[in-house]
Amino acid sequence: MYVKDAEEAGEEMENLGLCEQEQSWSLHSGFLNTQIENWEKDLPITTADQICFGNDSALTKSSPLESICENTMLTDGKQNQLTNFVPAIRSGEWSDIGGRQTMEDTHICIADLAKKFDYNFLNGEAVSFFGVFDGHGGKSAAHFVRDNLPRVIVEDADFPLELEKVVARSFMEIDAQFAQTCSLQSALSSGTTALTAMIFGRSLLVANAGDCRAVLSRLGEAVEMSKDHRPCCVMERKRIESLGGYIDDGYLNGELGVTRALGDWHIVGMKEIGKQGGPLSAEPELKLITLTKEHEFLIIGSDGVWDDAFTSQNAIDFARRRLQEHNDVKLCCKEIVAEAIKRGANDNVTIVMVCFHSDPPPHIVVHREPVRRSISIKVLHNINCLLAE
């Protein structure tokens, strides 16, 4: 998927514009620049393509984690709405091999992370965990991260009250653990992108390394909770070049179509053990918001959903219509995947959806600004050639 000879033709200008306009929200804590030194912990890898633990359960507990709000300037009415809202979590998932020969996507849904791993120190308050992992060069990295990342998060001493630090540390630690595993079993060498979402009370934390995407519906408006880490992104290019890497024909070091991923230690020049690391980073970018009644649901999708089938807003519109029809979250995920394949998705396609209300989204009229359309450089070149004839 990400290796150059498996990529389709060039990047879309629309994606380029999006990447250039996005602002980085990466954590710059000092501990993230230090390679994890504990190589000894070896956790098992399972073979299932998905894991779901109690994902149909409704979670209605509030929590003390309210450190960051999306909007700090709130009227009294808005503040009351924020304080009184308690999310009722419902989730669903679906995946399909799509146009590929092998399935390298995987995902996970855990309704209560602490309960799953027998950590009973939250006084009954649940931390929900959801993730999509899009492997490349094999499925081993995706499965390793899926199977081990949740436990690493729970076992961190700062869990759950400092989730941002915990999740950022855990991404780096699980990447280091996989490097050690691959040094002992070279056949497992591969890479994966990773996008996780955690809900603790009213706090929603999204962590992303790669080009999976999370999109939040706010009264029908798409709010992107992640940005795609691709070589077209200006900030990513600057980071890569500062670490001795380069972009060649739209690929990192001429080989990968993403600029952040876990694994890929076997590719020369991508990662280095040390303070700075290499041009391919496992450090996630984080976005933390406080959920209100206006937030309807979150869609997490592998790049097969976004590259060939849906824009972020289009996916929100499609999902709202389906939920209004039947209010079945898993069926909605299945319908999104089927529609993506119908629209020509050539990759593995995976969707995880998390709803924050028990009722379906309301019927509302959404007023939007006109969308700027664009075409790819390749198409523009073809048009110019035809006009010149």
KOLGUKOL-30703 format. One record per residue (C-alpha): x, y, z; residue in one letter; residue number from 0. Coordinates in steps of 0.001 Angstrom, whole numbers, plus 500000, padded with zeros to 6 digits. Example, Ala and Ser with C-alpha at 12.3 -4.5 7.8 and 13.67 -1.06 7.14 Angstrom:
<sites>
<u: 512300; v: 495500; w: 507800; fipa: A; sese: 0>
<u: 513670; v: 498940; w: 507140; fipa: S; sese: 1>
</sites>
This chain:
<sites>
<u: 500000; v: 500000; w: 500000; fipa: M; sese: 0>
<u: 502763; v: 502397; w: 500967; fipa: Y; sese: 1>
<u: 505687; v: 500902; w: 499095; fipa: V; sese: 2>
<u: 506331; v: 502734; w: 495891; fipa: K; sese: 3>
<u: 505748; v: 499880; w: 493458; fipa: D; sese: 4>
<u: 502362; v: 499187; w: 495058; fipa: A; sese: 5>
<u: 501135; v: 502808; w: 494926; fipa: E; sese: 6>
<u: 498714; v: 504152; w: 492355; fipa: E; sese: 7>
<u: 499586; v: 507210; w: 490216; fipa: A; sese: 8>
<u: 500312; v: 510680; w: 491756; fipa: G; sese: 9>
<u: 498828; v: 512606; w: 494664; fipa: E; sese: 10>
<u: 495701; v: 514701; w: 494195; fipa: E; sese: 11>
<u: 496052; v: 518497; w: 494232; fipa: M; sese: 12>
<u: 493175; v: 518569; w: 496705; fipa: E; sese: 13>
<u: 495205; v: 516476; w: 499130; fipa: N; sese: 14>
<u: 498203; v: 518734; w: 498590; fipa: L; sese: 15>
<u: 496176; v: 521775; w: 499453; fipa: G; sese: 16>
<u: 494825; v: 520111; w: 502573; fipa: L; sese: 17>
<u: 498261; v: 519094; w: 503776; fipa: C; sese: 18>
<u: 499729; v: 522563; w: 503235; fipa: E; sese: 19>
<u: 496943; v: 524245; w: 505190; fipa: Q; sese: 20>
<u: 496927; v: 521895; w: 508157; fipa: E; sese: 21>
<u: 498789; v: 522971; w: 511293; fipa: Q; sese: 22>
<u: 500798; v: 520509; w: 513309; fipa: S; sese: 23>
<u: 499626; v: 519713; w: 516803; fipa: W; sese: 24>
<u: 502426; v: 517272; w: 517602; fipa: S; sese: 25>
<u: 503625; v: 517020; w: 521183; fipa: L; sese: 26>
<u: 507187; v: 518233; w: 521520; fipa: H; sese: 27>
<u: 507927; v: 516753; w: 524916; fipa: S; sese: 28>
<u: 511529; v: 515882; w: 525475; fipa: G; sese: 29>
<u: 510863; v: 512280; w: 526320; fipa: F; sese: 30>
<u: 509576; v: 511627; w: 522811; fipa: L; sese: 31>
<u: 512994; v: 512372; w: 521369; fipa: N; sese: 32>
<u: 514627; v: 509589; w: 523358; fipa: T; sese: 33>
<u: 514526; v: 506066; w: 521951; fipa: Q; sese: 34>
<u: 512935; v: 503596; w: 524349; fipa: I; sese: 35>
<u: 515683; v: 501560; w: 526008; fipa: E; sese: 36>
<u: 513607; v: 498670; w: 527305; fipa: N; sese: 37>
<u: 513914; v: 496046; w: 524576; fipa: W; sese: 38>
<u: 513192; v: 493062; w: 526762; fipa: E; sese: 39>
<u: 509419; v: 492987; w: 526956; fipa: K; sese: 40>
<u: 508038; v: 490500; w: 524446; fipa: D; sese: 41>
<u: 504267; v: 490275; w: 524058; fipa: L; sese: 42>
<u: 502382; v: 487735; w: 521915; fipa: P; sese: 43>
<u: 500992; v: 488324; w: 518460; fipa: I; sese: 44>
<u: 497601; v: 486944; w: 517508; fipa: T; sese: 45>
<u: 496293; v: 486230; w: 514052; fipa: T; sese: 46>
<u: 492782; v: 487671; w: 514093; fipa: A; sese: 47>
<u: 492124; v: 490638; w: 511821; fipa: D; sese: 48>
<u: 489984; v: 492458; w: 514368; fipa: Q; sese: 49>
<u: 489319; v: 492538; w: 518083; fipa: I; sese: 50>
<u: 486227; v: 493926; w: 519771; fipa: C; sese: 51>
<u: 485596; v: 493801; w: 523489; fipa: F; sese: 52>
<u: 482153; v: 494853; w: 524603; fipa: G; sese: 53>
<u: 481802; v: 497434; w: 521858; fipa: N; sese: 54>
<u: 478012; v: 497459; w: 522054; fipa: D; sese: 55>
<u: 477972; v: 498500; w: 525696; fipa: S; sese: 56>
<u: 476742; v: 501960; w: 526630; fipa: A; sese: 57>
<u: 479235; v: 503863; w: 528768; fipa: L; sese: 58>
<u: 477731; v: 506719; w: 530704; fipa: T; sese: 59>
<u: 480269; v: 507475; w: 533436; fipa: K; sese: 60>
<u: 481797; v: 510931; w: 533671; fipa: S; sese: 61>
<u: 485411; v: 511540; w: 534655; fipa: S; sese: 62>
<u: 487770; v: 514114; w: 536135; fipa: P; sese: 63>
<u: 489777; v: 514412; w: 532904; fipa: L; sese: 64>
<u: 488710; v: 517806; w: 531583; fipa: E; sese: 65>
<u: 492116; v: 519364; w: 530948; fipa: S; sese: 66>
<u: 491490; v: 520780; w: 527474; fipa: I; sese: 67>
<u: 488362; v: 522066; w: 525776; fipa: C; sese: 68>
<u: 488106; v: 522748; w: 522043; fipa: E; sese: 69>
<u: 486670; v: 526209; w: 522779; fipa: N; sese: 70>
<u: 487829; v: 527881; w: 525977; fipa: T; sese: 71>
<u: 485578; v: 530920; w: 525526; fipa: M; sese: 72>
<u: 482081; v: 529642; w: 526320; fipa: L; sese: 73>
<u: 478848; v: 531376; w: 527217; fipa: T; sese: 74>
<u: 477033; v: 530247; w: 530345; fipa: D; sese: 75>
<u: 474595; v: 528235; w: 528246; fipa: G; sese: 76>
<u: 477359; v: 526496; w: 526369; fipa: K; sese: 77>
<u: 479167; v: 525785; w: 529615; fipa: Q; sese: 78>
<u: 476059; v: 524185; w: 531091; fipa: N; sese: 79>
<u: 475666; v: 522098; w: 527935; fipa: Q; sese: 80>
<u: 479269; v: 520922; w: 528290; fipa: L; sese: 81>
<u: 478972; v: 520154; w: 531987; fipa: T; sese: 82>
<u: 475688; v: 518278; w: 531765; fipa: N; sese: 83>
<u: 476447; v: 516135; w: 528722; fipa: F; sese: 84>
<u: 477394; v: 512510; w: 529345; fipa: V; sese: 85>
<u: 478247; v: 510499; w: 526185; fipa: P; sese: 86>
<u: 476366; v: 507232; w: 525655; fipa: A; sese: 87>
<u: 478973; v: 505241; w: 523735; fipa: I; sese: 88>
<u: 477891; v: 502902; w: 520937; fipa: R; sese: 89>
<u: 480378; v: 501502; w: 518444; fipa: S; sese: 90>
<u: 480538; v: 499384; w: 515325; fipa: G; sese: 91>
<u: 483140; v: 498257; w: 512784; fipa: E; sese: 92>
<u: 483495; v: 496639; w: 509380; fipa: W; sese: 93>
<u: 486330; v: 495835; w: 507011; fipa: S; sese: 94>
<u: 486866; v: 494343; w: 503573; fipa: D; sese: 95>
<u: 489887; v: 493197; w: 501596; fipa: I; sese: 96>
<u: 488819; v: 495485; w: 498742; fipa: G; sese: 97>
<u: 490939; v: 495300; w: 495606; fipa: G; sese: 98>
<u: 494014; v: 493811; w: 497284; fipa: R; sese: 99>
<u: 495297; v: 490261; w: 497252; fipa: Q; sese: 100>
<u: 495894; v: 490229; w: 501009; fipa: T; sese: 101>
<u: 494277; v: 491856; w: 504036; fipa: M; sese: 102>
<u: 496712; v: 494089; w: 505933; fipa: E; sese: 103>
<u: 494192; v: 496321; w: 507740; fipa: D; sese: 104>
<u: 493126; v: 495458; w: 511263; fipa: T; sese: 105>
<u: 491217; v: 497222; w: 514028; fipa: H; sese: 106>
<u: 490202; v: 497031; w: 517678; fipa: I; sese: 107>
<u: 487297; v: 498216; w: 519849; fipa: C; sese: 108>
<u: 487494; v: 497993; w: 523651; fipa: I; sese: 109>
<u: 484584; v: 499404; w: 525646; fipa: A; sese: 110>
<u: 486465; v: 499454; w: 528969; fipa: D; sese: 111>
<u: 490245; v: 499409; w: 528670; fipa: L; sese: 112>
<u: 491038; v: 499083; w: 532371; fipa: A; sese: 113>
<u: 488486; v: 496315; w: 532909; fipa: K; sese: 114>
<u: 489830; v: 494400; w: 529924; fipa: K; sese: 115>
<u: 493281; v: 494248; w: 531517; fipa: F; sese: 116>
<u: 492058; v: 493852; w: 535129; fipa: D; sese: 117>
<u: 493111; v: 497297; w: 536278; fipa: Y; sese: 118>
<u: 490404; v: 498301; w: 538724; fipa: N; sese: 119>
<u: 491620; v: 501692; w: 539907; fipa: F; sese: 120>
<u: 489197; v: 503998; w: 538067; fipa: L; sese: 121>
<u: 486289; v: 503658; w: 540501; fipa: N; sese: 122>
<u: 484071; v: 502219; w: 537806; fipa: G; sese: 123>
<u: 484837; v: 504922; w: 535227; fipa: E; sese: 124>
<u: 485475; v: 503486; w: 531784; fipa: A; sese: 125>
<u: 488146; v: 504454; w: 529267; fipa: V; sese: 126>
<u: 487093; v: 503332; w: 525796; fipa: S; sese: 127>
<u: 489739; v: 502503; w: 523204; fipa: F; sese: 128>
<u: 489315; v: 502265; w: 519424; fipa: F; sese: 129>
<u: 491936; v: 501870; w: 516726; fipa: G; sese: 130>
<u: 492577; v: 501236; w: 513034; fipa: V; sese: 131>
<u: 495953; v: 499896; w: 511915; fipa: F; sese: 132>
<u: 496839; v: 499827; w: 508221; fipa: D; sese: 133>
<u: 499783; v: 497537; w: 507529; fipa: G; sese: 134>
<u: 502202; v: 497596; w: 504622; fipa: H; sese: 135>
<u: 504808; v: 495045; w: 503583; fipa: G; sese: 136>
<u: 502852; v: 492430; w: 505515; fipa: G; sese: 137>
<u: 500374; v: 492373; w: 508392; fipa: K; sese: 138>
<u: 502726; v: 491559; w: 511284; fipa: S; sese: 139>
<u: 503357; v: 495151; w: 512400; fipa: A; sese: 140>
<u: 499653; v: 496022; w: 512331; fipa: A; sese: 141>
<u: 498751; v: 492965; w: 514399; fipa: H; sese: 142>
<u: 501615; v: 493519; w: 516853; fipa: F; sese: 143>
<u: 500552; v: 497112; w: 517527; fipa: V; sese: 144>
<u: 496890; v: 496155; w: 517799; fipa: R; sese: 145>
<u: 497604; v: 493364; w: 520274; fipa: D; sese: 146>
<u: 500108; v: 495188; w: 522476; fipa: N; sese: 147>
<u: 499489; v: 498934; w: 522384; fipa: L; sese: 148>
<u: 496381; v: 498879; w: 524656; fipa: P; sese: 149>
<u: 498214; v: 497020; w: 527405; fipa: R; sese: 150>
<u: 501250; v: 499317; w: 527208; fipa: V; sese: 151>
<u: 498923; v: 502297; w: 527652; fipa: I; sese: 152>
<u: 497173; v: 500794; w: 530675; fipa: V; sese: 153>
<u: 500447; v: 499802; w: 532340; fipa: E; sese: 154>
<u: 501879; v: 503321; w: 532113; fipa: D; sese: 155>
<u: 502172; v: 504904; w: 535562; fipa: A; sese: 156>
<u: 500395; v: 508081; w: 534400; fipa: D; sese: 157>
<u: 497334; v: 506292; w: 533015; fipa: F; sese: 158>
<u: 494610; v: 507578; w: 532842; fipa: P; sese: 159>
<u: 494993; v: 511116; w: 534192; fipa: L; sese: 160>
<u: 497717; v: 512162; w: 531723; fipa: E; sese: 161>
<u: 496459; v: 510443; w: 528610; fipa: L; sese: 162>
<u: 498334; v: 512644; w: 526150; fipa: E; sese: 163>
<u: 501719; v: 511812; w: 527629; fipa: K; sese: 164>
<u: 500754; v: 508174; w: 528093; fipa: V; sese: 165>
<u: 499602; v: 507640; w: 524505; fipa: V; sese: 166>
<u: 502569; v: 509462; w: 522979; fipa: A; sese: 167>
<u: 505012; v: 507437; w: 525088; fipa: R; sese: 168>
<u: 503197; v: 504197; w: 524298; fipa: S; sese: 169>
<u: 503414; v: 504696; w: 520526; fipa: F; sese: 170>
<u: 507168; v: 505111; w: 520802; fipa: M; sese: 171>
<u: 507561; v: 502206; w: 523203; fipa: E; sese: 172>
<u: 505540; v: 499771; w: 521097; fipa: I; sese: 173>
<u: 507590; v: 500781; w: 518048; fipa: D; sese: 174>
<u: 510763; v: 499958; w: 519980; fipa: A; sese: 175>
<u: 509338; v: 496637; w: 521129; fipa: Q; sese: 176>
<u: 508484; v: 495688; w: 517565; fipa: F; sese: 177>
<u: 512024; v: 496541; w: 516472; fipa: A; sese: 178>
<u: 513348; v: 494106; w: 519070; fipa: Q; sese: 179>
<u: 510865; v: 491448; w: 517971; fipa: T; sese: 180>
<u: 511916; v: 491826; w: 514342; fipa: C; sese: 181>
<u: 515582; v: 491556; w: 515286; fipa: S; sese: 182>
<u: 514768; v: 488079; w: 516598; fipa: L; sese: 183>
<u: 512244; v: 487143; w: 513883; fipa: Q; sese: 184>
<u: 513146; v: 488910; w: 510645; fipa: S; sese: 185>
<u: 510160; v: 487370; w: 508835; fipa: A; sese: 186>
<u: 507901; v: 489736; w: 510791; fipa: L; sese: 187>
<u: 509559; v: 492840; w: 509327; fipa: S; sese: 188>
<u: 506852; v: 495215; w: 508075; fipa: S; sese: 189>
<u: 505229; v: 498525; w: 508953; fipa: G; sese: 190>
<u: 501872; v: 499986; w: 509879; fipa: T; sese: 191>
<u: 500113; v: 503269; w: 510282; fipa: T; sese: 192>
<u: 498074; v: 503664; w: 513461; fipa: A; sese: 193>
<u: 495165; v: 505833; w: 514540; fipa: L; sese: 194>
<u: 493622; v: 505462; w: 517983; fipa: T; sese: 195>
<u: 490757; v: 507200; w: 519749; fipa: A; sese: 196>
<u: 490222; v: 507138; w: 523509; fipa: M; sese: 197>
<u: 487175; v: 508395; w: 525380; fipa: I; sese: 198>
<u: 487353; v: 509130; w: 529094; fipa: F; sese: 199>
<u: 484248; v: 510829; w: 530379; fipa: G; sese: 200>
<u: 483697; v: 513771; w: 528028; fipa: R; sese: 201>
<u: 487289; v: 513847; w: 526761; fipa: S; sese: 202>
<u: 488085; v: 512510; w: 523289; fipa: L; sese: 203>
<u: 491761; v: 511981; w: 522471; fipa: L; sese: 204>
<u: 492825; v: 511026; w: 518943; fipa: V; sese: 205>
<u: 496406; v: 509950; w: 518191; fipa: A; sese: 206>
<u: 497607; v: 509450; w: 514635; fipa: N; sese: 207>
<u: 500787; v: 508276; w: 512942; fipa: A; sese: 208>
<u: 500207; v: 507768; w: 509206; fipa: G; sese: 209>
<u: 497331; v: 508300; w: 506816; fipa: D; sese: 210>
<u: 494353; v: 506727; w: 508512; fipa: C; sese: 211>
<u: 491855; v: 509459; w: 509313; fipa: R; sese: 212>
<u: 489417; v: 510333; w: 512088; fipa: A; sese: 213>
<u: 486471; v: 512642; w: 511362; fipa: V; sese: 214>
<u: 484032; v: 513939; w: 513967; fipa: L; sese: 215>
<u: 480435; v: 514929; w: 513171; fipa: S; sese: 216>
<u: 479375; v: 518131; w: 514890; fipa: R; sese: 217>
<u: 475736; v: 518796; w: 514003; fipa: L; sese: 218>
<u: 476464; v: 517381; w: 510571; fipa: G; sese: 219>
<u: 479678; v: 519317; w: 509981; fipa: E; sese: 220>
<u: 482876; v: 517315; w: 509468; fipa: A; sese: 221>
<u: 485621; v: 518129; w: 511986; fipa: V; sese: 222>
<u: 488894; v: 516442; w: 511069; fipa: E; sese: 223>
<u: 490542; v: 515044; w: 514185; fipa: M; sese: 224>
<u: 493720; v: 513986; w: 512374; fipa: S; sese: 225>
<u: 495784; v: 514935; w: 509399; fipa: K; sese: 226>
<u: 497286; v: 512609; w: 506815; fipa: D; sese: 227>
<u: 501042; v: 512187; w: 507207; fipa: H; sese: 228>
<u: 502176; v: 512139; w: 503613; fipa: R; sese: 229>
<u: 505209; v: 513455; w: 501738; fipa: P; sese: 230>
<u: 503117; v: 516264; w: 500211; fipa: C; sese: 231>
<u: 502720; v: 517920; w: 503624; fipa: C; sese: 232>
<u: 505041; v: 520928; w: 503956; fipa: V; sese: 233>
<u: 505648; v: 520494; w: 507684; fipa: M; sese: 234>
<u: 506432; v: 516807; w: 507244; fipa: E; sese: 235>
<u: 508852; v: 517559; w: 504420; fipa: R; sese: 236>
<u: 510733; v: 520054; w: 506613; fipa: K; sese: 237>
<u: 510953; v: 517546; w: 509454; fipa: R; sese: 238>
<u: 512172; v: 514800; w: 507124; fipa: I; sese: 239>
<u: 514841; v: 516951; w: 505488; fipa: E; sese: 240>
<u: 516098; v: 518140; w: 508881; fipa: S; sese: 241>
<u: 516747; v: 514486; w: 509755; fipa: L; sese: 242>
<u: 518611; v: 513649; w: 506572; fipa: G; sese: 243>
<u: 515695; v: 512201; w: 504612; fipa: G; sese: 244>
<u: 514293; v: 513312; w: 501280; fipa: Y; sese: 245>
<u: 511175; v: 513180; w: 499141; fipa: I; sese: 246>
<u: 511558; v: 511546; w: 495733; fipa: D; sese: 247>
<u: 508638; v: 511422; w: 493316; fipa: D; sese: 248>
<u: 506196; v: 511827; w: 496196; fipa: G; sese: 249>
<u: 507689; v: 509083; w: 498378; fipa: Y; sese: 250>
<u: 509727; v: 509210; w: 501568; fipa: L; sese: 251>
<u: 513303; v: 508309; w: 500600; fipa: N; sese: 252>
<u: 511779; v: 507102; w: 497321; fipa: G; sese: 253>
<u: 510100; v: 504143; w: 499042; fipa: E; sese: 254>
<u: 507156; v: 504939; w: 501350; fipa: L; sese: 255>
<u: 503967; v: 506861; w: 500704; fipa: G; sese: 256>
<u: 503632; v: 507880; w: 504369; fipa: V; sese: 257>
<u: 505937; v: 509918; w: 506575; fipa: T; sese: 258>
<u: 504932; v: 508453; w: 509944; fipa: R; sese: 259>
<u: 504484; v: 504790; w: 510774; fipa: A; sese: 260>
<u: 505366; v: 502139; w: 513306; fipa: L; sese: 261>
<u: 507739; v: 499399; w: 512265; fipa: G; sese: 262>
<u: 509696; v: 499523; w: 508977; fipa: D; sese: 263>
<u: 512960; v: 499093; w: 510893; fipa: W; sese: 264>
<u: 514200; v: 496816; w: 508128; fipa: H; sese: 265>
<u: 514221; v: 499600; w: 505519; fipa: I; sese: 266>
<u: 517667; v: 501182; w: 505444; fipa: V; sese: 267>
<u: 517739; v: 504889; w: 506265; fipa: G; sese: 268>
<u: 514179; v: 505134; w: 507610; fipa: M; sese: 269>
<u: 514724; v: 504858; w: 511363; fipa: K; sese: 270>
<u: 517666; v: 505132; w: 513697; fipa: E; sese: 271>
<u: 518135; v: 504242; w: 517346; fipa: I; sese: 272>
<u: 519101; v: 507426; w: 519122; fipa: G; sese: 273>
<u: 517976; v: 510838; w: 520234; fipa: K; sese: 274>
<u: 516815; v: 512227; w: 516902; fipa: Q; sese: 275>
<u: 515730; v: 509069; w: 515123; fipa: G; sese: 276>
<u: 515310; v: 508839; w: 511365; fipa: G; sese: 277>
<u: 513016; v: 510525; w: 508845; fipa: P; sese: 278>
<u: 510212; v: 507974; w: 509373; fipa: L; sese: 279>
<u: 508684; v: 508811; w: 512735; fipa: S; sese: 280>
<u: 506435; v: 506769; w: 515013; fipa: A; sese: 281>
<u: 505582; v: 509852; w: 517090; fipa: E; sese: 282>
<u: 501826; v: 510448; w: 516937; fipa: P; sese: 283>
<u: 500121; v: 513777; w: 516521; fipa: E; sese: 284>
<u: 497406; v: 514283; w: 519115; fipa: L; sese: 285>
<u: 494141; v: 516157; w: 519277; fipa: K; sese: 286>
<u: 492127; v: 516382; w: 522482; fipa: L; sese: 287>
<u: 488659; v: 517938; w: 522723; fipa: I; sese: 288>
<u: 485795; v: 517940; w: 525175; fipa: T; sese: 289>
<u: 482634; v: 516378; w: 523795; fipa: L; sese: 290>
<u: 479347; v: 518274; w: 523929; fipa: T; sese: 291>
<u: 475790; v: 517442; w: 522884; fipa: K; sese: 292>
<u: 476598; v: 518800; w: 519423; fipa: E; sese: 293>
<u: 479067; v: 515981; w: 518750; fipa: H; sese: 294>
<u: 477227; v: 513068; w: 517133; fipa: E; sese: 295>
<u: 479758; v: 510412; w: 516143; fipa: F; sese: 296>
<u: 483357; v: 509723; w: 515159; fipa: L; sese: 297>
<u: 484445; v: 507869; w: 512013; fipa: I; sese: 298>
<u: 487884; v: 506230; w: 511893; fipa: I; sese: 299>
<u: 488903; v: 504870; w: 508507; fipa: G; sese: 300>
<u: 491951; v: 503403; w: 506806; fipa: S; sese: 301>
<u: 493214; v: 505258; w: 503750; fipa: D; sese: 302>
<u: 491202; v: 502983; w: 501468; fipa: G; sese: 303>
<u: 488119; v: 504907; w: 502576; fipa: V; sese: 304>
<u: 489557; v: 508344; w: 501834; fipa: W; sese: 305>
<u: 491826; v: 507912; w: 498816; fipa: D; sese: 306>
<u: 489310; v: 506661; w: 496289; fipa: D; sese: 307>
<u: 485815; v: 507005; w: 497721; fipa: A; sese: 308>
<u: 484935; v: 509595; w: 500371; fipa: F; sese: 309>
<u: 485866; v: 513077; w: 501412; fipa: T; sese: 310>
<u: 485573; v: 513761; w: 505135; fipa: S; sese: 311>
<u: 482306; v: 515693; w: 504756; fipa: Q; sese: 312>
<u: 480889; v: 513165; w: 502316; fipa: N; sese: 313>
<u: 481507; v: 510342; w: 504809; fipa: A; sese: 314>
<u: 479733; v: 512299; w: 507559; fipa: I; sese: 315>
<u: 476749; v: 513013; w: 505298; fipa: D; sese: 316>
<u: 476512; v: 509379; w: 504202; fipa: F; sese: 317>
<u: 476747; v: 508052; w: 507769; fipa: A; sese: 318>
<u: 474141; v: 510496; w: 509113; fipa: R; sese: 319>
<u: 471621; v: 509452; w: 506473; fipa: R; sese: 320>
<u: 472139; v: 505777; w: 507243; fipa: R; sese: 321>
<u: 471895; v: 506265; w: 511007; fipa: L; sese: 322>
<u: 468714; v: 508268; w: 510541; fipa: Q; sese: 323>
<u: 467265; v: 505358; w: 508576; fipa: E; sese: 324>
<u: 468072; v: 502481; w: 510960; fipa: H; sese: 325>
<u: 470320; v: 503755; w: 513819; fipa: N; sese: 326>
<u: 472414; v: 500572; w: 513621; fipa: D; sese: 327>
<u: 476089; v: 501523; w: 514013; fipa: V; sese: 328>
<u: 477600; v: 498285; w: 512721; fipa: K; sese: 329>
<u: 475256; v: 498178; w: 509737; fipa: L; sese: 330>
<u: 476220; v: 501766; w: 508977; fipa: C; sese: 331>
<u: 479903; v: 500780; w: 508951; fipa: C; sese: 332>
<u: 479139; v: 497899; w: 506596; fipa: K; sese: 333>
<u: 477274; v: 500259; w: 504276; fipa: E; sese: 334>
<u: 480139; v: 502763; w: 504223; fipa: I; sese: 335>
<u: 482623; v: 500022; w: 503322; fipa: V; sese: 336>
<u: 480319; v: 498668; w: 500610; fipa: A; sese: 337>
<u: 479858; v: 502155; w: 499179; fipa: E; sese: 338>
<u: 483607; v: 502787; w: 499188; fipa: A; sese: 339>
<u: 484184; v: 499614; w: 497160; fipa: I; sese: 340>
<u: 481323; v: 500562; w: 494845; fipa: K; sese: 341>
<u: 482983; v: 503925; w: 494247; fipa: R; sese: 342>
<u: 486219; v: 502239; w: 493236; fipa: G; sese: 343>
<u: 488311; v: 501797; w: 496369; fipa: A; sese: 344>
<u: 491303; v: 499678; w: 495358; fipa: N; sese: 345>
<u: 492762; v: 499172; w: 498823; fipa: D; sese: 346>
<u: 491749; v: 497327; w: 501986; fipa: N; sese: 347>
<u: 488861; v: 499249; w: 503542; fipa: V; sese: 348>
<u: 488241; v: 499471; w: 507296; fipa: T; sese: 349>
<u: 485766; v: 501596; w: 509269; fipa: I; sese: 350>
<u: 485274; v: 502008; w: 513015; fipa: V; sese: 351>
<u: 482444; v: 504275; w: 514144; fipa: M; sese: 352>
<u: 481741; v: 505563; w: 517640; fipa: V; sese: 353>
<u: 478398; v: 507237; w: 518399; fipa: C; sese: 354>
<u: 477935; v: 509498; w: 521420; fipa: F; sese: 355>
<u: 474118; v: 509355; w: 521620; fipa: H; sese: 356>
<u: 471601; v: 506521; w: 521813; fipa: S; sese: 357>
<u: 469268; v: 508342; w: 519417; fipa: D; sese: 358>
<u: 470012; v: 508815; w: 515704; fipa: P; sese: 359>
<u: 471326; v: 512186; w: 514485; fipa: P; sese: 360>
<u: 468568; v: 514783; w: 514110; fipa: P; sese: 361>
<u: 467369; v: 516036; w: 510742; fipa: H; sese: 362>
<u: 468902; v: 519464; w: 510297; fipa: I; sese: 363>
<u: 469737; v: 521797; w: 507431; fipa: V; sese: 364>
<u: 473495; v: 522363; w: 507256; fipa: V; sese: 365>
<u: 474698; v: 525570; w: 505600; fipa: H; sese: 366>
<u: 478178; v: 525199; w: 504169; fipa: R; sese: 367>
<u: 480591; v: 527378; w: 502294; fipa: E; sese: 368>
<u: 481133; v: 526486; w: 498618; fipa: P; sese: 369>
<u: 483695; v: 523697; w: 498169; fipa: V; sese: 370>
<u: 486726; v: 524495; w: 496054; fipa: R; sese: 371>
<u: 487217; v: 521794; w: 493450; fipa: R; sese: 372>
<u: 490558; v: 520749; w: 492075; fipa: S; sese: 373>
<u: 492064; v: 518237; w: 489686; fipa: I; sese: 374>
<u: 495320; v: 516354; w: 489749; fipa: S; sese: 375>
<u: 498486; v: 517535; w: 488043; fipa: I; sese: 376>
<u: 498317; v: 514504; w: 485765; fipa: K; sese: 377>
<u: 494799; v: 515322; w: 484579; fipa: V; sese: 378>
<u: 495739; v: 518981; w: 484071; fipa: L; sese: 379>
<u: 498719; v: 517911; w: 481973; fipa: H; sese: 380>
<u: 496508; v: 515638; w: 479859; fipa: N; sese: 381>
<u: 494036; v: 518459; w: 479248; fipa: I; sese: 382>
<u: 496816; v: 520806; w: 478179; fipa: N; sese: 383>
<u: 498135; v: 518177; w: 475771; fipa: C; sese: 384>
<u: 494684; v: 517711; w: 474217; fipa: L; sese: 385>
<u: 494198; v: 521442; w: 473810; fipa: L; sese: 386>
<u: 497610; v: 521768; w: 472184; fipa: A; sese: 387>
<u: 496786; v: 519177; w: 469525; fipa: E; sese: 388>
</sites>
